[in-house]
Amino acid sequence: MKNNLKQILLILTACFTLLSCDNDFLNTDPLGEISQAAVWTDPALADAFVTGIYQGLGNGGFDEQMLASLTDEAIFTHPGRGITTITEARTNSADDGWVNNTIFWANMYSYIRRANIAIENLSEPQFPNTNGVVDRLMGEAKFMRAYYYHQLARYYGGVPLVDRPYGLGEETYETPRNTWEETINFILADLDDAATLLAGKNMASGRASELASLALKSRVTLYAASDLHDGPTASAKSSLLASYPNLDLVAYPSGNRVERWQKAQAAAKAVLDKGIGNLYGLSEPVPHAEGIQNYINNSLSRNGGEKELILGRYFINLKQENGGRQGLFNGPNGYNNWAGNSPVQLLVDDYEMMDGSKFDWSNPEHAAAPYENRDARFYASILYDGAQWKPRSSANQPRDPLGQIQTGTYEVSTAGGGKETHFGLDTRNSPIEDWNGSYTGYYTRKFVDPDPAIVDQNTWQEVPWPVLRYTEAVLNYVEASLELGQEDEAKAWLNQIRFRVGQPAITSTGDQLVDDYRNERRIEMAYEEQRYHDVRRWMIPAETIGRKANIINIIGTLKPGATVSVYRYDPTVYNYDYEVQLIDPGKENRTWLDKIYFTPILRDELNRNTLLVQNPGYD
């Protein structure tokens, strides 16, 4: 025992001697980590740090719950996700409902901090600007900071502008909200710097570029010029905003709106001049079938459609991120998918006829065959009853050998010569995952890879999310031109969008032209996180997203003498009856209150920063 104790004491004495003689022992860097100081001495490490700032993009808009379900585009099928908290206007400072991480206050500021760290260290670089690497990284960091601030601004209004990384021991970490004007100016300054720094740089896919900086500037200036952010206009249209004592936090209290629209037009034109888009410059509509394929290509960013993308969030099968599961999240339950963000009838009805006329249920021809002769984008975006889709799984092909969408109830013949009801395989009465059936009678096709091998939750897809695309800038240019009274210029560009999908030219003028433009934007940009913001900034939510969601009920009855043992869509055999109904208010009861123009700042944030002022309509 004594010998053991002696050995232990000798070992301890040796350890203390080593520690006292070599102070560097305590300062050894962890072998599995890199110090922040080292990052900014090595261009490769600095590049990796800046790459990490992009993580705030998340899955883009490709999460299971999509922003579309907070609008008159879709309804979310599954309960308990916070969607109805917003659509029923029940948001408050303790519960803001479903908020994606790509817009969540705390998450955005965490990535703004990362951008600030990069900007601070790159301002006095410790490695040479070989091949413009410092300029490129600084440009990317400034773009991403602008992007995250723009996300905060379009949901919350003016926000605290933090332009440096806070450290330990600060006198205070509280800071007030900046005004709307200050916030917009800050974002635009970053984007101007980013565009200059990134000019001429050959950027990899999925990274900021000069064109991306110009495109985001186009979006930000368009929002800034819109009704919601013009104090006098907003006050005239909303008593809540008129009574808000801090209106400058969410709008310009005064100023020249014409100049704002001119800036928006110029910003959009800069994108048009530098980008190319896909299939612009047509002088007449393409054939209808070609128009369908063109829109599919644009949505999937393939076969020329990749030219539409200015900035995309890309996905690869090897990584298996949720952004590659849109087919699973939104596809039909009869294909073992989840039907998440199902289109509502309000959206379906806004797709024009092939000849450019409006669809109308009071028109007997339209009502008898509502899915015939519609805008090509309808067929490329919506899965409807009778639509030809993929082969079903081997277990379910005997029930549907043709691979057609079934969202109704239909008569089929029995062996004894009678009739019985066949519930569509893609309904909530289906024998296949009925709990995942659509409530609306529709499913989303847009952004879903049509490859027959990509059918259900066992497969993934590689379709990028369009963070920014060329056609958005074209539509921004059209809107600004209309606001400035330049109708011919607006129509010239608007019709180029329509021609590539086979729709005829718009010839209307005045208020009707504005309505036609807004519908065109709705259809062209469906499911791209545009509608949520558009109806707010136009200040038309009560007559759009405030409407009750509606659905289609379809019944197919066999024609006299017809017999069918396995159901198939066939108007020569069946009479189809289509009835539009409001969705059960127990499922969702949409309501609009003006407080929903902006997202509430959560109570936790208000408690952390007592200088914050809450948005209008919230306690």
Buried (B, 14 or more C-beta within 10 A) or exposed (E): EEEEEEEEEEEEEEEEEEEEEEEEEEEEEEEEEEEEEEBBEBBEBBBEBBBEBBEBBBBBBBBBBBBBBBBBBBBBBEEEBBBBBBBBBBBBBEEBBBBBBBBBBEBBBBBBBBBBBBBBBBEEBBBEBEEBBBBBBBBBBBBBBBBBBBBBBBBBBBBBBBEEBEEEEEEEEEBBBBBBBBBBBBBBEBBBBBBEBBBEBEBEEBBBBBBBBBBBBBBBBBBBBBBBBBBBBBBEBBEBBBEBEBBBBBBBEEEEBEEBBBBBBBBBBBBBEBBEBBBBEEEEBBEBEBBBBBBBBBBBBBEEBBBBBBBBBBBEEEEEBBBBBBBBBBBBBBBBBBBBBBBBBBBBBBBBBBEBEEBEEEEEEBBEEBBEBBBBBBBBBBBBBBBEBBBBBEEBEEBBEBBBBBBBBBBBBEEEEEBEEBBBBBBBEBEBBBEBBBBBBBBBBBBBBEEEEBBBBEBBBBBBBBBBBBBBBBBBBBBBBBBBEBBEBBBEBBBBBBBBBBBBBBEEEEEEBBEBBBBBBBBBBBBBBBBBBBBBBBBBBEEBBBBBBBBBEBBBBBEEEBEBEEBBBBEEBBBBEBEBEBBEEEBBBBBBBBBBBBBBBBBEBBEEBEEBBBBBBBE
